[in-house]
Amino acid sequence: AGVTLRVLRMMRIFWVIKLARHFIGLQTLGLTLKRCYREMVMLLVFICVAMAIFSALSQLLEHGLDLETSNKDFASIPAACWWVIISMTTVGYGDMYPITMPGRILGGVCVVSGIVLLALPITFIYHSFVQCYHELKFRSARYSRSLSAEFLN
């Protein structure tokens, strides 16, 4: 019974998606995601490559070079990957942080590169969103004019 209830609750998402045909904002979002698919995939690839590079470097700089002053938070590459994700997105929980000077410099480079990596495609996606919004608004106005003309005739 619990699984059935969860599935039914999950089906509400499809109801919201079905409502999208009535709201221009959700239509614009869907059309923008379709048009910017390539840019979003490119963004994810760049972020994954940067995460792999920064994770390996941060683990090496914080844990691997000097065992006496090694940072226990960066004991593995997946743990360092967590720090890289949080740093690149500028969330900064503060649960992990570099303690060596090369690690801190790498942290600064990681944050700046994360900002740049996220900012570059977002401008294109924003431009596409505005363009899609105007197209859908124009279609909606044209459709309502045709309906009113039919009603008057």
PyMOL CGO cylinders between C-alpha atoms (Angstrom):
from pymol import cmd
from pymol.cgo import CYLINDER

trace = [
    CYLINDER, 0.00, 0.00, 0.00, 2.87, 2.37, 0.79, 0.3, 1, 1, 1, 1, 1, 1,
    CYLINDER, 2.87, 2.37, 0.79, 4.50, 1.85, -2.60, 0.3, 1, 1, 1, 1, 1, 1,
    CYLINDER, 4.50, 1.85, -2.60, 1.21, 2.46, -4.40, 0.3, 1, 1, 1, 1, 1, 1,
    CYLINDER, 1.21, 2.46, -4.40, 0.71, 5.69, -2.49, 0.3, 1, 1, 1, 1, 1, 1,
    CYLINDER, 0.71, 5.69, -2.49, 4.21, 6.85, -3.40, 0.3, 1, 1, 1, 1, 1, 1,
    CYLINDER, 4.21, 6.85, -3.40, 3.60, 6.08, -7.07, 0.3, 1, 1, 1, 1, 1, 1,
    CYLINDER, 3.60, 6.08, -7.07, 0.33, 8.01, -7.00, 0.3, 1, 1, 1, 1, 1, 1,
    CYLINDER, 0.33, 8.01, -7.00, 2.05, 10.95, -5.36, 0.3, 1, 1, 1, 1, 1, 1,
    CYLINDER, 2.05, 10.95, -5.36, 4.72, 10.84, -8.02, 0.3, 1, 1, 1, 1, 1, 1,
    CYLINDER, 4.72, 10.84, -8.02, 2.02, 10.91, -10.69, 0.3, 1, 1, 1, 1, 1, 1,
    CYLINDER, 2.02, 10.91, -10.69, 1.11, 14.42, -9.53, 0.3, 1, 1, 1, 1, 1, 1,
    CYLINDER, 1.11, 14.42, -9.53, 4.23, 15.62, -11.32, 0.3, 1, 1, 1, 1, 1, 1,
    CYLINDER, 4.23, 15.62, -11.32, 2.66, 14.56, -14.61, 0.3, 1, 1, 1, 1, 1, 1,
    CYLINDER, 2.66, 14.56, -14.61, -0.44, 16.55, -13.71, 0.3, 1, 1, 1, 1, 1, 1,
    CYLINDER, -0.44, 16.55, -13.71, 1.70, 19.67, -13.27, 0.3, 1, 1, 1, 1, 1, 1,
    CYLINDER, 1.70, 19.67, -13.27, 3.40, 18.99, -16.60, 0.3, 1, 1, 1, 1, 1, 1,
    CYLINDER, 3.40, 18.99, -16.60, -0.04, 18.63, -18.19, 0.3, 1, 1, 1, 1, 1, 1,
    CYLINDER, -0.04, 18.63, -18.19, -0.94, 22.07, -16.85, 0.3, 1, 1, 1, 1, 1, 1,
    CYLINDER, -0.94, 22.07, -16.85, 2.06, 23.53, -18.68, 0.3, 1, 1, 1, 1, 1, 1,
    CYLINDER, 2.06, 23.53, -18.68, 0.07, 23.87, -21.88, 0.3, 1, 1, 1, 1, 1, 1,
    CYLINDER, 0.07, 23.87, -21.88, -2.07, 26.53, -20.21, 0.3, 1, 1, 1, 1, 1, 1,
    CYLINDER, -2.07, 26.53, -20.21, 0.73, 28.68, -18.77, 0.3, 1, 1, 1, 1, 1, 1,
    CYLINDER, 0.73, 28.68, -18.77, 3.07, 30.62, -21.01, 0.3, 1, 1, 1, 1, 1, 1,
    CYLINDER, 3.07, 30.62, -21.01, 5.86, 30.60, -18.41, 0.3, 1, 1, 1, 1, 1, 1,
    CYLINDER, 5.86, 30.60, -18.41, 6.02, 26.81, -18.25, 0.3, 1, 1, 1, 1, 1, 1,
    CYLINDER, 6.02, 26.81, -18.25, 5.74, 26.58, -22.03, 0.3, 1, 1, 1, 1, 1, 1,
    CYLINDER, 5.74, 26.58, -22.03, 8.64, 28.99, -22.33, 0.3, 1, 1, 1, 1, 1, 1,
    CYLINDER, 8.64, 28.99, -22.33, 10.72, 26.95, -19.91, 0.3, 1, 1, 1, 1, 1, 1,
    CYLINDER, 10.72, 26.95, -19.91, 10.03, 23.73, -21.82, 0.3, 1, 1, 1, 1, 1, 1,
    CYLINDER, 10.03, 23.73, -21.82, 10.81, 25.28, -25.19, 0.3, 1, 1, 1, 1, 1, 1,
    CYLINDER, 10.81, 25.28, -25.19, 14.00, 26.84, -23.84, 0.3, 1, 1, 1, 1, 1, 1,
    CYLINDER, 14.00, 26.84, -23.84, 15.17, 23.50, -22.43, 0.3, 1, 1, 1, 1, 1, 1,
    CYLINDER, 15.17, 23.50, -22.43, 14.53, 21.86, -25.80, 0.3, 1, 1, 1, 1, 1, 1,
    CYLINDER, 14.53, 21.86, -25.80, 16.41, 24.54, -27.70, 0.3, 1, 1, 1, 1, 1, 1,
    CYLINDER, 16.41, 24.54, -27.70, 19.34, 24.77, -25.28, 0.3, 1, 1, 1, 1, 1, 1,
    CYLINDER, 19.34, 24.77, -25.28, 19.87, 21.03, -24.90, 0.3, 1, 1, 1, 1, 1, 1,
    CYLINDER, 19.87, 21.03, -24.90, 23.30, 21.14, -26.55, 0.3, 1, 1, 1, 1, 1, 1,
    CYLINDER, 23.30, 21.14, -26.55, 24.49, 24.03, -24.40, 0.3, 1, 1, 1, 1, 1, 1,
    CYLINDER, 24.49, 24.03, -24.40, 23.32, 22.34, -21.22, 0.3, 1, 1, 1, 1, 1, 1,
    CYLINDER, 23.32, 22.34, -21.22, 25.11, 19.12, -22.12, 0.3, 1, 1, 1, 1, 1, 1,
    CYLINDER, 25.11, 19.12, -22.12, 28.24, 21.15, -22.91, 0.3, 1, 1, 1, 1, 1, 1,
    CYLINDER, 28.24, 21.15, -22.91, 27.93, 22.87, -19.52, 0.3, 1, 1, 1, 1, 1, 1,
    CYLINDER, 27.93, 22.87, -19.52, 27.66, 19.51, -17.73, 0.3, 1, 1, 1, 1, 1, 1,
    CYLINDER, 27.66, 19.51, -17.73, 30.67, 18.12, -19.60, 0.3, 1, 1, 1, 1, 1, 1,
    CYLINDER, 30.67, 18.12, -19.60, 32.81, 21.15, -18.73, 0.3, 1, 1, 1, 1, 1, 1,
    CYLINDER, 32.81, 21.15, -18.73, 31.75, 21.00, -15.09, 0.3, 1, 1, 1, 1, 1, 1,
    CYLINDER, 31.75, 21.00, -15.09, 32.50, 17.27, -14.88, 0.3, 1, 1, 1, 1, 1, 1,
    CYLINDER, 32.50, 17.27, -14.88, 35.95, 17.72, -16.41, 0.3, 1, 1, 1, 1, 1, 1,
    CYLINDER, 35.95, 17.72, -16.41, 36.72, 20.61, -14.07, 0.3, 1, 1, 1, 1, 1, 1,
    CYLINDER, 36.72, 20.61, -14.07, 35.45, 18.58, -11.11, 0.3, 1, 1, 1, 1, 1, 1,
    CYLINDER, 35.45, 18.58, -11.11, 37.70, 15.66, -12.01, 0.3, 1, 1, 1, 1, 1, 1,
    CYLINDER, 37.70, 15.66, -12.01, 40.76, 17.88, -12.39, 0.3, 1, 1, 1, 1, 1, 1,
    CYLINDER, 40.76, 17.88, -12.39, 40.16, 19.95, -9.26, 0.3, 1, 1, 1, 1, 1, 1,
    CYLINDER, 40.16, 19.95, -9.26, 39.24, 16.90, -7.18, 0.3, 1, 1, 1, 1, 1, 1,
    CYLINDER, 39.24, 16.90, -7.18, 42.43, 15.08, -8.04, 0.3, 1, 1, 1, 1, 1, 1,
    CYLINDER, 42.43, 15.08, -8.04, 44.56, 18.18, -7.51, 0.3, 1, 1, 1, 1, 1, 1,
    CYLINDER, 44.56, 18.18, -7.51, 42.95, 19.10, -4.21, 0.3, 1, 1, 1, 1, 1, 1,
    CYLINDER, 42.95, 19.10, -4.21, 43.30, 15.57, -2.89, 0.3, 1, 1, 1, 1, 1, 1,
    CYLINDER, 43.30, 15.57, -2.89, 46.94, 15.54, -3.94, 0.3, 1, 1, 1, 1, 1, 1,
    CYLINDER, 46.94, 15.54, -3.94, 47.71, 18.95, -2.46, 0.3, 1, 1, 1, 1, 1, 1,
    CYLINDER, 47.71, 18.95, -2.46, 45.81, 18.48, 0.79, 0.3, 1, 1, 1, 1, 1, 1,
    CYLINDER, 45.81, 18.48, 0.79, 46.37, 14.83, 1.58, 0.3, 1, 1, 1, 1, 1, 1,
    CYLINDER, 46.37, 14.83, 1.58, 48.96, 13.33, -0.69, 0.3, 1, 1, 1, 1, 1, 1,
    CYLINDER, 48.96, 13.33, -0.69, 52.15, 15.40, -0.60, 0.3, 1, 1, 1, 1, 1, 1,
    CYLINDER, 52.15, 15.40, -0.60, 52.96, 15.80, 3.07, 0.3, 1, 1, 1, 1, 1, 1,
    CYLINDER, 52.96, 15.80, 3.07, 51.65, 13.07, 5.34, 0.3, 1, 1, 1, 1, 1, 1,
    CYLINDER, 51.65, 13.07, 5.34, 52.47, 15.00, 8.53, 0.3, 1, 1, 1, 1, 1, 1,
    CYLINDER, 52.47, 15.00, 8.53, 50.21, 17.93, 7.71, 0.3, 1, 1, 1, 1, 1, 1,
    CYLINDER, 50.21, 17.93, 7.71, 47.70, 16.01, 5.63, 0.3, 1, 1, 1, 1, 1, 1,
    CYLINDER, 47.70, 16.01, 5.63, 44.11, 17.16, 5.75, 0.3, 1, 1, 1, 1, 1, 1,
    CYLINDER, 44.11, 17.16, 5.75, 41.88, 14.25, 6.78, 0.3, 1, 1, 1, 1, 1, 1,
    CYLINDER, 41.88, 14.25, 6.78, 38.87, 15.82, 5.04, 0.3, 1, 1, 1, 1, 1, 1,
    CYLINDER, 38.87, 15.82, 5.04, 40.51, 15.25, 1.66, 0.3, 1, 1, 1, 1, 1, 1,
    CYLINDER, 40.51, 15.25, 1.66, 41.35, 11.59, 2.30, 0.3, 1, 1, 1, 1, 1, 1,
    CYLINDER, 41.35, 11.59, 2.30, 39.78, 10.41, -0.97, 0.3, 1, 1, 1, 1, 1, 1,
    CYLINDER, 39.78, 10.41, -0.97, 39.00, 11.83, -4.38, 0.3, 1, 1, 1, 1, 1, 1,
    CYLINDER, 39.00, 11.83, -4.38, 35.20, 11.50, -3.88, 0.3, 1, 1, 1, 1, 1, 1,
    CYLINDER, 35.20, 11.50, -3.88, 35.51, 13.51, -0.66, 0.3, 1, 1, 1, 1, 1, 1,
    CYLINDER, 35.51, 13.51, -0.66, 37.53, 16.11, -2.53, 0.3, 1, 1, 1, 1, 1, 1,
    CYLINDER, 37.53, 16.11, -2.53, 34.90, 16.03, -5.28, 0.3, 1, 1, 1, 1, 1, 1,
    CYLINDER, 34.90, 16.03, -5.28, 32.29, 17.05, -2.70, 0.3, 1, 1, 1, 1, 1, 1,
    CYLINDER, 32.29, 17.05, -2.70, 34.42, 20.05, -1.76, 0.3, 1, 1, 1, 1, 1, 1,
    CYLINDER, 34.42, 20.05, -1.76, 34.91, 20.96, -5.43, 0.3, 1, 1, 1, 1, 1, 1,
    CYLINDER, 34.91, 20.96, -5.43, 31.16, 20.86, -6.14, 0.3, 1, 1, 1, 1, 1, 1,
    CYLINDER, 31.16, 20.86, -6.14, 30.42, 23.06, -3.14, 0.3, 1, 1, 1, 1, 1, 1,
    CYLINDER, 30.42, 23.06, -3.14, 33.24, 25.45, -4.02, 0.3, 1, 1, 1, 1, 1, 1,
    CYLINDER, 33.24, 25.45, -4.02, 32.50, 25.72, -7.75, 0.3, 1, 1, 1, 1, 1, 1,
    CYLINDER, 32.50, 25.72, -7.75, 28.86, 26.52, -7.10, 0.3, 1, 1, 1, 1, 1, 1,
    CYLINDER, 28.86, 26.52, -7.10, 29.94, 29.01, -4.39, 0.3, 1, 1, 1, 1, 1, 1,
    CYLINDER, 29.94, 29.01, -4.39, 27.69, 27.39, -1.78, 0.3, 1, 1, 1, 1, 1, 1,
    CYLINDER, 27.69, 27.39, -1.78, 30.51, 26.94, 0.72, 0.3, 1, 1, 1, 1, 1, 1,
    CYLINDER, 30.51, 26.94, 0.72, 29.11, 24.87, 3.58, 0.3, 1, 1, 1, 1, 1, 1,
    CYLINDER, 29.11, 24.87, 3.58, 32.36, 25.12, 5.50, 0.3, 1, 1, 1, 1, 1, 1,
    CYLINDER, 32.36, 25.12, 5.50, 32.48, 21.45, 6.45, 0.3, 1, 1, 1, 1, 1, 1,
    CYLINDER, 32.48, 21.45, 6.45, 35.70, 21.01, 4.46, 0.3, 1, 1, 1, 1, 1, 1,
    CYLINDER, 35.70, 21.01, 4.46, 38.38, 23.53, 3.64, 0.3, 1, 1, 1, 1, 1, 1,
    CYLINDER, 38.38, 23.53, 3.64, 41.98, 23.43, 2.50, 0.3, 1, 1, 1, 1, 1, 1,
    CYLINDER, 41.98, 23.43, 2.50, 44.66, 24.08, 5.11, 0.3, 1, 1, 1, 1, 1, 1,
    CYLINDER, 44.66, 24.08, 5.11, 47.80, 24.20, 2.97, 0.3, 1, 1, 1, 1, 1, 1,
    CYLINDER, 47.80, 24.20, 2.97, 48.76, 27.29, 1.00, 0.3, 1, 1, 1, 1, 1, 1,
    CYLINDER, 48.76, 27.29, 1.00, 48.76, 25.48, -2.39, 0.3, 1, 1, 1, 1, 1, 1,
    CYLINDER, 48.76, 25.48, -2.39, 45.36, 24.02, -1.50, 0.3, 1, 1, 1, 1, 1, 1,
    CYLINDER, 45.36, 24.02, -1.50, 43.99, 27.47, -0.68, 0.3, 1, 1, 1, 1, 1, 1,
    CYLINDER, 43.99, 27.47, -0.68, 45.29, 28.86, -3.95, 0.3, 1, 1, 1, 1, 1, 1,
    CYLINDER, 45.29, 28.86, -3.95, 43.69, 25.94, -5.77, 0.3, 1, 1, 1, 1, 1, 1,
    CYLINDER, 43.69, 25.94, -5.77, 40.46, 26.69, -3.89, 0.3, 1, 1, 1, 1, 1, 1,
    CYLINDER, 40.46, 26.69, -3.89, 40.46, 30.25, -5.17, 0.3, 1, 1, 1, 1, 1, 1,
    CYLINDER, 40.46, 30.25, -5.17, 41.09, 29.09, -8.71, 0.3, 1, 1, 1, 1, 1, 1,
    CYLINDER, 41.09, 29.09, -8.71, 38.33, 26.50, -8.30, 0.3, 1, 1, 1, 1, 1, 1,
    CYLINDER, 38.33, 26.50, -8.30, 35.80, 29.11, -7.18, 0.3, 1, 1, 1, 1, 1, 1,
    CYLINDER, 35.80, 29.11, -7.18, 36.67, 31.55, -9.97, 0.3, 1, 1, 1, 1, 1, 1,
    CYLINDER, 36.67, 31.55, -9.97, 36.59, 28.84, -12.63, 0.3, 1, 1, 1, 1, 1, 1,
    CYLINDER, 36.59, 28.84, -12.63, 33.24, 27.63, -11.30, 0.3, 1, 1, 1, 1, 1, 1,
    CYLINDER, 33.24, 27.63, -11.30, 31.78, 31.11, -11.61, 0.3, 1, 1, 1, 1, 1, 1,
    CYLINDER, 31.78, 31.11, -11.61, 33.11, 31.44, -15.16, 0.3, 1, 1, 1, 1, 1, 1,
    CYLINDER, 33.11, 31.44, -15.16, 31.96, 27.96, -16.18, 0.3, 1, 1, 1, 1, 1, 1,
    CYLINDER, 31.96, 27.96, -16.18, 28.45, 28.59, -14.91, 0.3, 1, 1, 1, 1, 1, 1,
    CYLINDER, 28.45, 28.59, -14.91, 28.19, 32.15, -16.21, 0.3, 1, 1, 1, 1, 1, 1,
    CYLINDER, 28.19, 32.15, -16.21, 29.16, 31.56, -19.83, 0.3, 1, 1, 1, 1, 1, 1,
    CYLINDER, 29.16, 31.56, -19.83, 26.34, 29.22, -20.93, 0.3, 1, 1, 1, 1, 1, 1,
    CYLINDER, 26.34, 29.22, -20.93, 23.75, 30.85, -18.68, 0.3, 1, 1, 1, 1, 1, 1,
    CYLINDER, 23.75, 30.85, -18.68, 23.82, 34.05, -20.74, 0.3, 1, 1, 1, 1, 1, 1,
    CYLINDER, 23.82, 34.05, -20.74, 23.02, 32.07, -23.87, 0.3, 1, 1, 1, 1, 1, 1,
    CYLINDER, 23.02, 32.07, -23.87, 20.26, 30.15, -22.09, 0.3, 1, 1, 1, 1, 1, 1,
    CYLINDER, 20.26, 30.15, -22.09, 18.80, 33.44, -20.82, 0.3, 1, 1, 1, 1, 1, 1,
    CYLINDER, 18.80, 33.44, -20.82, 18.83, 34.91, -24.32, 0.3, 1, 1, 1, 1, 1, 1,
    CYLINDER, 18.83, 34.91, -24.32, 17.08, 31.82, -25.64, 0.3, 1, 1, 1, 1, 1, 1,
    CYLINDER, 17.08, 31.82, -25.64, 14.51, 32.03, -22.83, 0.3, 1, 1, 1, 1, 1, 1,
    CYLINDER, 14.51, 32.03, -22.83, 13.66, 35.63, -23.70, 0.3, 1, 1, 1, 1, 1, 1,
    CYLINDER, 13.66, 35.63, -23.70, 13.42, 34.77, -27.39, 0.3, 1, 1, 1, 1, 1, 1,
    CYLINDER, 13.42, 34.77, -27.39, 11.12, 31.80, -26.69, 0.3, 1, 1, 1, 1, 1, 1,
    CYLINDER, 11.12, 31.80, -26.69, 8.96, 33.93, -24.40, 0.3, 1, 1, 1, 1, 1, 1,
    CYLINDER, 8.96, 33.93, -24.40, 8.45, 36.57, -27.08, 0.3, 1, 1, 1, 1, 1, 1,
    CYLINDER, 8.45, 36.57, -27.08, 7.68, 33.92, -29.69, 0.3, 1, 1, 1, 1, 1, 1,
    CYLINDER, 7.68, 33.92, -29.69, 5.08, 32.26, -27.49, 0.3, 1, 1, 1, 1, 1, 1,
    CYLINDER, 5.08, 32.26, -27.49, 3.60, 35.61, -26.50, 0.3, 1, 1, 1, 1, 1, 1,
    CYLINDER, 3.60, 35.61, -26.50, 3.30, 36.55, -30.20, 0.3, 1, 1, 1, 1, 1, 1,
    CYLINDER, 3.30, 36.55, -30.20, 1.66, 33.20, -31.03, 0.3, 1, 1, 1, 1, 1, 1,
    CYLINDER, 1.66, 33.20, -31.03, -0.75, 33.58, -28.13, 0.3, 1, 1, 1, 1, 1, 1,
    CYLINDER, -0.75, 33.58, -28.13, -1.73, 37.09, -29.21, 0.3, 1, 1, 1, 1, 1, 1,
    CYLINDER, -1.73, 37.09, -29.21, -2.18, 35.98, -32.82, 0.3, 1, 1, 1, 1, 1, 1,
    CYLINDER, -2.18, 35.98, -32.82, -4.31, 33.01, -31.72, 0.3, 1, 1, 1, 1, 1, 1,
    CYLINDER, -4.31, 33.01, -31.72, -6.52, 35.17, -29.51, 0.3, 1, 1, 1, 1, 1, 1,
    CYLINDER, -6.52, 35.17, -29.51, -6.97, 37.69, -32.35, 0.3, 1, 1, 1, 1, 1, 1,
    CYLINDER, -6.97, 37.69, -32.35, -8.03, 34.89, -34.70, 0.3, 1, 1, 1, 1, 1, 1,
    CYLINDER, -8.03, 34.89, -34.70, -10.50, 33.58, -32.12, 0.3, 1, 1, 1, 1, 1, 1,
    CYLINDER, -10.50, 33.58, -32.12, -12.02, 37.01, -31.60, 0.3, 1, 1, 1, 1, 1, 1,
    CYLINDER, -12.02, 37.01, -31.60, -12.26, 37.53, -35.37, 0.3, 1, 1, 1, 1, 1, 1,
    CYLINDER, -12.26, 37.53, -35.37, -14.09, 34.20, -35.73, 0.3, 1, 1, 1, 1, 1, 1,
    CYLINDER, -14.09, 34.20, -35.73, -16.40, 35.12, -32.88, 0.3, 1, 1, 1, 1, 1, 1,
    CYLINDER, -16.40, 35.12, -32.88, -17.25, 38.49, -34.43, 0.3, 1, 1, 1, 1, 1, 1,
    CYLINDER, -17.25, 38.49, -34.43, -17.95, 36.97, -37.86, 0.3, 1, 1, 1, 1, 1, 1,
]
cmd.load_cgo(trace, "trace")
